């Protein structure tokens, strides 16, 4: 039996593939490489010294995607694939609604056709929107403030309806907070194409001289230093959360939702200062306007994942900053 990983060459997907391979699972990856690189596949093989199957295709290509189900005995799907930039989603909402939702529908129809009824979905803390209090638990109201977050909400709703219609579907929805860091080998990390949308790759590109300074989007938020506060989690901890979710979905017929985060909030300035102190590198920055759709603070209550999955984040912000810089230097 194999695990199908959509978007498996991407940042979170590739780190999850490594943890799954190291745990002895058979892995099949599909990715259209729109925001990733084919070299990641070989790097995963190098890190784990294990083989995996890779198909370069888009989820919207139903015919090619069905070929993957025909050629492999798929047992479980972990669904990462989708566009993910908040700002871009505000400017190009139709692109996000079509790609993220239609691609998921194609995937689910093929899963149903081939009697694969176990799925772990890569959701996001953006579904909570601008909450009035923190920490955020899974029972908080869902009020996304941007099209990207709304695509995640809609897909969650689709999965819930699917489970109601057929309780044989086992579904785990993982709401990520803010993954940063890189694999300790320095061989894979967050390598977005074009100007980064997320904080840490932006910092590393400034540190490496690719970009002259960091733009901080907003310094007038209702936080202790005016910059946005987020729950930053090491990507390897996040990947290990999927292995724990896999154990649950294999053993239970379920519909479960879990926050994956550290439960601690760090501001943009906290991350910059920690990166500078940990790596002995200066990060010049300037303030600019807020980005549309961003919220002031977001960090989670991770207790449910601890109680039910036996998972908790182990790495700290210094680890995240050190591994991010190590990856950046190694990838030059």
N, C-alpha and C positions, 0 to 999 in steps of 0.2 A: 504494500500500500504506500502511496506517495502523497506528499503534501504539495499542493499547487500554491505558489506564491505569486500573486499578481503585483507588478511593480517591484519585483525582487532584486533588480539591479540598482534601485534607488537607495537613498541614505538609510532609512530605517529598515527597509526590506533586506538590504544586503547584510546588515548586522544581525538581523533575525535569522537569515539563512545560515550564517556561520554558527549561531547558537543551536539551531536545529540539526545541522550536520554533525556538530560535535556531540549532540545528544543521541546520535545514531539514526536519525530519520532520513528517509529518502525524499529528496527535494526536487521539484520541477518549477522552474522560473519562467514567467512570461513578462516581457517588458518591451515597450516600443522605443526605449532609449531617448525619449523626448527631453528628459532631464537627468540623464545618467549616461554611463559610458560602458561599452562592451568590455573594456579592460577589467571592470569590476568582477566580471564572471571568473576570469582567470585568477584574480587576486583572491577570491573566495576559495577557489580550489587550492591555491598555494597555502593559504592560512590554515585550512582544515586538513589538507592532504586527502580530501575526499572528492568524489565525483558528484556532479549534479547535471540535470538536463536544463538546457536553455532554449527558449523560442523567442525570437524577435518578432513581436506582433502587437497589434492594438486590440484592446478588448472589443472595440466596435466592429472588428472584422470577425463576424460570427463564424464564418466557414473555417477560417484558420484556427480560431480558438477551439472549435469543436474537435478539430484534428488532435489537439493536445489531450482532450478527454478520451478520444478513441485510442490514441497511441500509449496512454499511460493509465494505470489503475489508480485513479485519484480517489483518495478517501476523505481528505479535509482540504478546505481552501482557506488561505489567509489573504485577505483582500486589502492591499496597500494602494493599488494603482489609482491615480487621479491627480488633477491639478491642485496646487496647494498654496498659492500666494494670495494672501488676503487683499492686498492693494490691487493686484491685477484683477481679482474677481469683482471688485467694485467697478473697475473700468470696463471689464468685458464679461458681464454676468452671463450672457447667453452661451459663451464658450464654456464656462464652468458648469452651468446647468446641463448642457448637452453632454459634454464629455464625462463628467463624474456620475451623473444619474443614468444616462443611456448605457454607458459602459457597464455599470453595475447590473442593470436589467438584463443585458445580454448574458452576462456571467451567470446570474441566478437562473435564467431560463435553461441554460445548458446544464447547470448543476442539477436542476429538477429533472431534465430529460435523462441524464445519466445516473440518476439516483444517488447523487452526492449531496447529503443533507446536513453537513457540518461546516460552519463558516465562522471565522474570526474576522471581525471588521475593524479596520483602522479608522476610528473616528477621532474627534478632537475636542479639546476643552473650549474651542470657539463656539460650540453649541450652547454654552451657558450664557454667552453674551456678557453684558455689563452688569454683573451681579452686585447686589447692594451689600453683601457681606462675604467674608471669607473666614475660614477655608470652605471650599466648595465640595459638597457631597453629591452623590449620584442622584439623590432625590430632589435636587434644586430644579427650579423651572428652566425650561429650554427656551432661550430667547436670543438666537444668534443675531449679530449686528451687521453681517456682511454676507454676500452670496456664497462665498466658500463655506462658511459655517452653516448656511441654510442647505447646501447640498449634503453636508454630513447629517443634518437633522432629517432631511427627506429620506436619505438612505436608511437611517436608523428606523424611521417610521415604516418603510417598506419591509425591513427585516422583521419588525414586530408583527406586522400584519401577516407576513408569511408564516411566522410561528403560530399565530392564532389559527390560521387556515389549516395548518398541518403541524401538530405538535411533535411530529417526528424530526422536524428541523431543530438541530442544536446550534444555538447562535450565541456567541460572545462578542459584545461590543466593547472595545477598549477606547476610552477617551484619554488621549495623550495630552500632557501639558507641553512643555517646551524642550524637546530633545536637543542636546548639544553634545560635544565630545566626539571621540573617534575610537576606532579599535586600537588597543594598546600596541599592536604590531606596527602601526603607522602606515599600513598598506591601504586602508580604506577609511573614508570619512565623508564629511559633507562637502560636496564639490558641485555646487549649482552652476548651471550655464548662465553666462551674462552677469549682470550686477546682482549680488545676493539680496534676497528679500528678508532673510533672517539674521539675527544679531551676530552670532558667533562667526559664521563665514565672512561676514562683513569685517569684523574685528581682525580676523587672521589675514585678510587681504590687505588691510591697512598695515598690519604688522610686517607683512612681507614686502611692502612697497608697491603692490599692484594698484592700490588706491591711496591717494594722498591723505585723506582724513575721513573720519567716521561722522556721518550725519545722525544725530539723535533726534528722533521724531517726537518732539514735544517735551517741554520741561515745566509744564503747568498742570500736570495731573495731580489728583488728590492722593499723593503718596508722600513718604517722608523726605524725599529729595526732589520731587516733581517729575521724575522720570517713571516710565511704566514698570510695574512690578510683575514678575512672572515666576512660575514654578519650573526652574530649569532642571532637567533630568538627564543623566548620562545615557547616551543612546544604547550602550551595552546593557545597562539596567533595564531599559525599555524593551530591548530584544529578549531578555530573559523573562520578562513578563509574558511574552507570547508563548514561550515554552510552558510556563505554568498554566496559561489559559488553554493550551493544547491538551494538557493532562486532564483538565476539567471537562473539556468538550468530548474527549474520548470516552469518559466514564459516565457522563450524565446527559440526559435529554433536557436541555436547558435553554432559557433566554436570560442571559445575565449581562449586566453593564458594570464596568469597573473603571474608576479613575486610575491612571498610571502617572504618578508624580512623586515628588519627595515630601510634599506637605510644607515646604518652606518657600517663602517669596523673596526673590532678589531683584533689585532695581537694575536698570541698564547701567547706571554708574557703579553699582556693586560689581557687576560682571567685568566692566572695564578695569576697575581697580584691582580685582583679583587676578585678572589676566596679566596686568602689568607686573604685579608683585610676584606672581608665580613664575613668569617666564622672563622677567627682567627686560621687558620691551615696553616702550612708550607708545600710547595710542592717542594721537591728536584727534580732537573731535570738536564739532560745532553743533549748536542746536538749530533745528529747523521746525517747520510746522508739523503738527500731528498728521498721521496717516488716517485716511478715512477708514472707519470700521474698527480701529484699535480701541481696546478697553484700558482702564487705568491700572487695575490689579487683578491678578488671577493666580490663585494657588489652591491646591486641592486638599481634601481630607482623604488620605490613602488607606484608611483603616479597613474598608471592605475587602480590598485586594489582599491585605495581610491576613484577614480572618478566613476568607474563602479560597484564596489561591495559594496562600503561604508565601506571598511575594512582598518584598519591600526593596526600595532603592538603597544601594549600599555605598555608592560613590558620592563624593562631595564636590563642591564647586571648584576647588583647586584641581581635583582629578580631571574634571571636565575641561578646564582651561589648559592644563598641561597636555592632555591627549589631543586637544584640538590643534595646539601649536606644533606638537610633534608630527601630526598628520600633515599639516601645512608644509613644514620643512622637508618632510620625506617625499612629498609629492611634487616638489619643484623640478 
